[in-house]
Amino acid sequence: MIKKLDWYFIKKFIGTFVYSLLIMALIASVIDYSEKVKDFALRKPSFMDLVGYYQNFIPHIIALLFALFIFIATIFFTSKLAYKSEIIAFLASGASFNRFLRPYLIGGGFLCIVFLIANHIWIPRANKSRIAFENKFIHEKVNYSDNNVHLRLSPNLYVYVQNYDYTINSGYRFSSEKVEGILLLEKTTAERISYDSIKKEWHLYNVVVRKNDGLKEDLKILPELTTQYPFVPKDLYEDDAVKETLTTPELNHFIAREQLRGRESLNIFYIEKYRRTAQPAAGFILVIIGACIANKRIRGGSGLHLAIGIFISAIYMLLLQLSQTFSIKAELNPLIAVWIPNFIFGIIAIVLYRRQTH
């Protein structure tokens, strides 16, 4: 049962977390605005556009630094209790450290579950609006696709485009191949292609169509050909930011589609997928570490506890960034890369917990 004392700790803990979250989000928003104020002055978004942008920017910051926020909140809250001798009185009454830790586990578990759901569903939807705003008012428009794009549209259909010019809706040096096993059934090449977004059709110009049926080969040269392919011009540009705008079911579908198309490395998308679960788990681990570190009154008070908390948080963020870089650049398994910091800090949490209970 959750008793009155538990409710007291939980309310204080969650209140401190929300307060620190609002303060940090406000600071982050001010810094972001100062960095982008020239773009805003140049492109002149409306006041409501800016309000909508920062409504969606705050969830992005929360997702990015949730573990840091909850850890600092735990350190600050526990340090205040220790400074007021409330923890000493609690433990002197005969309560065990496990009993002291219970409201932290309940409060921290609740926040981490809420964040887990938000990370998979709500925050990607907010990111979709945020990134759309940035593409409209901040980033330069994309005029060209990546060079030499290869796509696998189905198990036996492959297409190639040398590049695509979005400003005039034209691609160059196009080819499509239908393959069955090791047999090339049909190959279509075109000097130029364009896309009709209304009819969802591709127009090919200066076309050569070769069909192979065993020993028989058919060749056609056409000035123009209209056909359909299961891709659109935006698929020719690899925008890694799209991973932040997809809910987890959408991200799974996107990864499956990119695997079919033969994309060389999908680790950056797997990292995003696994990170959404690993971050809430990291927050829960850091709650335990924070409660174990800051429950004693020491010389230096809350300031020293906060300094220790910020230092440990920096180490966690550094480990996470290093492991993700190894996954993207050196093909380290993305699941292992995302969970390495949690594993290391989980061991630290166990060691600190045992020191408190023995």
C-alpha positions as CSV (number, residue, x, y, z in Angstrom):
1,M,0.0,0.0,0.0
2,I,1.0,3.6,-0.7
3,K,0.9,5.4,2.6
4,K,0.8,9.1,3.4
5,L,4.5,9.3,3.8
6,D,4.9,7.8,0.4
7,W,2.5,10.3,-1.1
8,Y,4.5,13.1,0.5
9,F,7.8,11.9,-1.1
10,I,6.1,11.2,-4.5
11,K,4.4,14.6,-4.7
12,K,7.7,16.4,-3.7
13,F,9.7,14.3,-6.2
14,I,7.3,14.7,-9.2
15,G,6.9,18.4,-8.3
16,T,10.7,18.9,-8.3
17,F,10.9,17.1,-11.6
18,V,8.2,19.2,-13.3
19,Y,9.8,22.4,-11.9
20,S,13.3,21.5,-13.2
21,L,11.8,20.4,-16.5
22,L,10.0,23.7,-17.0
23,I,13.1,25.7,-16.1
24,M,15.4,23.7,-18.4
25,A,12.9,23.8,-21.2
26,L,12.6,27.5,-20.9
27,I,16.3,28.0,-21.0
28,A,16.6,25.7,-24.0
29,S,13.9,27.6,-25.8
30,V,15.6,30.9,-25.2
31,I,18.9,29.6,-26.5
32,D,17.2,28.1,-29.5
33,Y,15.4,31.4,-30.3
34,S,18.7,33.3,-30.0
35,E,20.3,31.0,-32.5
36,K,17.5,31.2,-35.0
37,V,16.4,34.8,-34.6
38,K,18.1,35.8,-37.8
39,D,16.2,33.2,-39.7
40,F,13.0,34.3,-38.1
41,A,13.7,37.9,-39.1
42,L,14.4,36.9,-42.7
43,R,11.5,34.6,-43.3
44,K,9.0,36.2,-40.9
45,P,6.9,33.4,-39.4
46,S,3.8,34.6,-37.7
47,F,3.5,34.7,-33.9
48,M,1.2,31.7,-33.9
49,D,3.7,29.8,-36.0
50,L,6.4,30.5,-33.4
51,V,4.1,29.5,-30.5
52,G,3.3,26.2,-32.3
53,Y,6.9,25.6,-33.0
54,Y,8.0,26.0,-29.4
55,Q,5.1,23.9,-28.2
56,N,6.6,21.1,-30.3
57,F,10.2,22.0,-29.5
58,I,9.8,21.4,-25.8
59,P,8.8,17.7,-26.2
60,H,11.9,17.3,-28.4
61,I,14.1,18.7,-25.6
62,I,12.4,16.5,-23.0
63,A,13.0,13.4,-25.2
64,L,16.6,14.4,-25.7
65,L,17.4,15.1,-22.1
66,F,14.8,13.1,-20.1
67,A,17.4,11.1,-18.2
68,L,19.4,14.2,-17.3
69,F,16.2,16.0,-16.1
70,I,15.0,13.1,-13.9
71,F,18.4,12.5,-12.4
72,I,19.0,16.2,-11.5
73,A,15.5,16.3,-10.0
74,T,16.2,13.2,-7.9
75,I,19.6,14.7,-6.7
76,F,18.1,18.1,-5.9
77,F,15.0,16.7,-4.1
78,T,16.9,14.1,-2.1
79,S,19.6,16.6,-1.2
80,K,17.0,19.0,0.2
81,L,15.5,16.3,2.3
82,A,19.0,15.4,3.6
83,Y,19.8,19.0,4.4
84,K,16.6,19.3,6.4
85,S,17.5,16.1,8.3
86,E,14.2,14.5,7.1
87,I,15.9,11.4,5.8
88,I,17.8,11.0,9.1
89,A,14.5,11.2,11.0
90,F,12.9,8.7,8.6
91,L,15.7,6.1,9.0
92,A,16.0,6.7,12.7
93,S,12.4,5.6,13.2
94,G,13.5,2.1,12.2
95,A,12.6,2.2,8.5
96,S,15.0,0.5,6.2
97,F,16.7,2.0,3.2
98,N,14.4,-0.2,1.0
99,R,11.4,1.5,2.6
100,F,13.0,4.9,2.0
101,L,13.6,4.0,-1.7
102,R,10.0,2.8,-2.3
103,P,8.5,6.2,-3.2
104,Y,11.4,6.9,-5.5
105,L,10.7,3.7,-7.4
106,I,7.0,4.4,-7.6
107,G,7.4,8.1,-8.6
108,G,10.3,7.4,-11.0
109,G,8.5,4.3,-12.4
110,F,5.4,6.4,-13.1
111,L,7.4,9.1,-14.9
112,C,9.4,6.6,-16.9
113,I,6.2,4.8,-18.1
114,V,4.6,8.1,-19.1
115,F,7.8,9.0,-21.0
116,L,8.0,5.5,-22.6
117,I,4.5,5.9,-24.1
118,A,5.3,9.5,-25.1
119,N,8.6,8.5,-26.7
120,H,6.9,5.9,-29.0
121,I,3.7,7.8,-29.9
122,W,3.3,11.5,-28.8
123,I,6.8,13.0,-29.2
124,P,7.3,11.8,-32.9
125,R,4.0,13.5,-33.7
126,A,5.2,16.7,-32.2
127,N,8.5,16.3,-34.0
128,K,6.6,16.1,-37.3
129,S,5.3,19.6,-36.8
130,R,8.6,20.9,-35.5
131,I,10.6,19.6,-38.4
132,A,8.0,20.9,-40.9
133,F,8.4,24.4,-39.4
134,E,12.2,24.2,-39.6
135,N,12.1,23.1,-43.2
136,K,9.8,26.0,-44.0
137,F,11.4,28.8,-42.1
138,I,15.0,27.8,-41.2
139,H,16.6,25.2,-43.4
140,E,17.4,25.8,-47.0
141,K,15.1,24.0,-49.4
142,V,16.4,20.8,-50.9
143,N,16.9,21.3,-54.6
144,Y,18.6,18.1,-55.6
145,S,18.4,14.4,-54.6
146,D,21.4,12.4,-53.6
147,N,23.5,11.3,-56.5
148,N,23.4,7.8,-58.0
149,V,20.3,6.6,-56.1
150,H,19.5,2.9,-56.3
151,L,16.1,1.6,-55.0
152,R,14.7,-1.9,-54.8
153,L,11.0,-1.4,-55.2
154,S,10.0,-5.1,-55.1
155,P,11.9,-8.5,-54.9
156,N,12.4,-8.3,-58.7
157,L,12.2,-4.6,-59.6
158,Y,15.2,-2.2,-59.3
159,V,15.5,1.4,-60.3
160,Y,18.4,3.8,-60.7
161,V,18.4,7.6,-61.0
162,Q,21.6,9.6,-61.4
163,N,20.1,12.7,-59.7
164,Y,16.8,14.5,-59.4
165,D,16.2,18.3,-59.7
166,Y,13.2,19.2,-57.5
167,T,13.0,22.8,-58.7
168,I,12.1,21.7,-62.2
169,N,10.7,18.2,-61.3
170,S,13.1,16.3,-63.5
171,G,15.5,13.4,-63.0
172,Y,18.3,12.3,-65.3
173,R,19.9,9.0,-66.4
174,F,17.0,6.7,-65.2
175,S,16.9,3.0,-65.6
176,S,14.6,0.2,-64.2
177,E,15.3,-3.5,-64.3
178,K,13.0,-6.5,-63.8
179,V,15.0,-9.5,-62.7
180,E,14.1,-13.1,-62.1
181,G,16.9,-15.0,-60.5
182,I,19.9,-14.3,-62.6
183,L,17.8,-13.5,-65.7
184,L,17.2,-9.9,-66.7
185,L,13.6,-9.9,-68.1
186,E,13.3,-6.2,-68.9
187,K,15.4,-3.1,-68.8
188,T,14.0,0.4,-69.4
189,T,16.3,3.4,-69.7
190,A,15.5,7.1,-70.1
191,E,17.4,10.3,-70.5
192,R,15.0,12.2,-68.4
193,I,12.0,11.5,-66.1
194,S,9.4,13.7,-64.4
195,Y,6.6,12.9,-61.9
196,D,2.9,13.8,-62.2
197,S,1.8,14.1,-58.6
198,I,-1.9,14.4,-59.6
199,K,-2.1,11.2,-61.7
200,K,0.7,9.6,-59.7
201,E,2.5,8.7,-62.9
202,W,6.0,8.9,-64.2
203,H,6.8,10.4,-67.6
204,L,9.9,9.0,-69.3
205,Y,11.6,10.8,-72.2
206,N,14.0,9.3,-74.9
207,V,13.2,5.8,-73.8
208,V,14.8,2.5,-74.6
209,V,12.9,-0.7,-73.6
210,R,14.7,-4.1,-73.8
211,K,12.7,-7.3,-73.1
212,N,14.4,-10.6,-72.9
213,D,12.4,-13.9,-73.3
214,G,15.0,-16.6,-73.3
215,L,16.8,-16.4,-76.7
216,K,14.3,-13.8,-78.0
217,E,15.1,-10.1,-77.4
218,D,12.7,-7.2,-78.1
219,L,14.0,-3.6,-78.5
220,K,11.8,-0.5,-78.6
221,I,12.9,3.1,-78.8
222,L,10.2,5.6,-77.8
223,P,10.3,9.4,-77.6
224,E,8.1,9.3,-74.5
225,L,6.5,6.7,-72.1
226,T,4.1,7.1,-69.2
227,T,4.1,4.4,-66.6
228,Q,3.8,3.9,-62.8
229,Y,6.5,3.0,-60.3
230,P,5.9,2.5,-56.5
231,F,8.1,5.5,-55.5
232,V,7.9,9.3,-55.5
233,P,10.6,11.9,-55.9
234,K,11.1,12.5,-52.2
235,D,12.1,8.8,-51.8
236,L,15.3,9.7,-53.8
237,Y,16.5,12.0,-51.0
238,E,17.8,10.3,-47.8
239,D,16.6,12.6,-45.0
240,D,17.7,11.0,-41.7
241,A,15.6,13.5,-39.7
242,V,12.5,11.5,-40.8
243,K,13.2,9.0,-38.1
244,E,12.2,11.5,-35.4
245,T,8.8,12.1,-37.0
246,L,7.6,8.5,-37.2
247,T,5.8,6.7,-34.4
248,T,7.3,3.4,-33.6
249,P,4.8,1.4,-35.7
250,E,5.5,3.8,-38.6
251,L,9.2,3.5,-38.0
252,N,9.0,-0.3,-38.1
253,H,7.2,0.0,-41.5
254,F,9.8,2.5,-42.7
255,I,12.7,0.2,-41.8
256,A,11.0,-2.8,-43.5
257,R,10.5,-0.7,-46.7
258,E,14.1,0.5,-46.7
259,Q,15.4,-3.0,-46.2
260,L,13.4,-4.1,-49.3
261,R,14.9,-1.2,-51.2
262,G,18.4,-2.3,-50.3
263,R,19.6,0.6,-48.3
264,E,23.1,-0.1,-47.2
265,S,22.9,0.8,-43.5
266,L,19.8,1.3,-41.3
267,N,21.6,1.4,-37.9
268,I,20.7,5.1,-37.4
269,F,17.0,4.1,-37.6
270,Y,17.4,1.1,-35.4
271,I,19.2,3.3,-32.8
272,E,16.2,5.6,-32.8
273,K,13.8,2.7,-32.3
274,Y,15.8,1.1,-29.4
275,R,16.6,4.5,-27.9
276,R,12.9,5.2,-27.3
277,T,12.8,2.3,-24.8
278,A,16.3,2.6,-23.4
279,Q,16.0,6.2,-22.3
280,P,13.1,5.6,-19.9
281,A,15.0,2.6,-18.5
282,A,18.0,4.9,-18.1
283,G,15.9,7.4,-16.2
284,F,14.7,4.7,-13.8
285,I,18.3,3.6,-13.2
286,L,19.5,7.1,-12.6
287,V,16.7,7.7,-10.0
288,I,18.1,4.8,-8.0
289,I,21.7,6.2,-8.3
290,G,20.5,9.7,-7.4
291,A,18.7,8.5,-4.3
292,C,21.8,6.5,-3.2
293,I,24.2,9.4,-3.7
294,A,22.3,12.3,-2.2
295,N,20.6,10.8,0.8
296,K,23.3,11.8,3.3
297,R,24.0,15.3,4.5
298,I,27.5,16.3,3.5
299,R,29.7,19.4,3.6
300,G,28.9,21.4,0.5
301,G,25.2,20.6,0.7
302,S,22.9,20.6,-2.4
303,G,25.5,22.4,-4.5
304,L,28.0,19.5,-4.3
305,H,25.3,16.9,-4.9
306,L,24.1,18.8,-8.0
307,A,27.7,19.0,-9.2
308,I,28.1,15.3,-8.8
309,G,24.8,14.7,-10.6
310,I,25.7,16.9,-13.5
311,F,29.1,15.2,-13.8
312,I,27.5,11.7,-13.8
313,S,24.9,12.8,-16.3
314,A,27.6,14.2,-18.6
315,I,29.4,10.8,-18.5
316,Y,26.1,9.0,-19.4
317,M,25.5,11.3,-22.4
318,L,29.1,10.9,-23.5
319,L,28.9,7.1,-23.3
320,L,25.6,7.1,-25.2
321,Q,27.0,9.3,-27.9
322,L,30.1,7.2,-28.3
323,S,28.3,3.9,-28.5
324,Q,25.8,5.3,-31.1
325,T,28.8,6.6,-33.2
326,F,30.4,3.2,-33.1
327,S,27.1,1.7,-34.3
328,I,26.7,4.1,-37.2
329,K,30.4,4.2,-38.3
330,A,31.7,0.8,-37.2
331,E,28.5,-1.3,-37.5
332,L,28.2,-2.1,-33.8
333,N,24.9,-3.8,-33.2
334,P,22.5,-0.9,-32.5
335,L,20.6,-2.7,-29.7
336,I,23.9,-3.2,-27.9
337,A,25.1,0.3,-28.6
338,V,21.9,1.9,-27.1
339,W,21.9,-0.4,-24.0
340,I,25.6,-0.2,-23.2
341,P,25.3,2.9,-21.0
342,N,22.3,1.4,-19.2
343,F,24.2,-1.7,-18.5
344,I,27.2,0.2,-17.1
345,F,25.1,2.5,-15.0
346,G,22.9,-0.4,-13.9
347,I,26.0,-2.0,-12.3
348,I,26.8,1.3,-10.6
349,A,23.3,1.5,-9.3
350,I,23.6,-2.1,-7.8
351,V,26.9,-1.3,-6.2
352,L,25.6,2.0,-4.6
353,Y,22.4,0.2,-3.5
354,R,24.4,-2.6,-1.7
355,R,26.6,0.0,0.0
356,Q,23.4,1.6,1.4
357,T,21.9,-1.7,2.6
358,H,25.0,-3.3,4.2
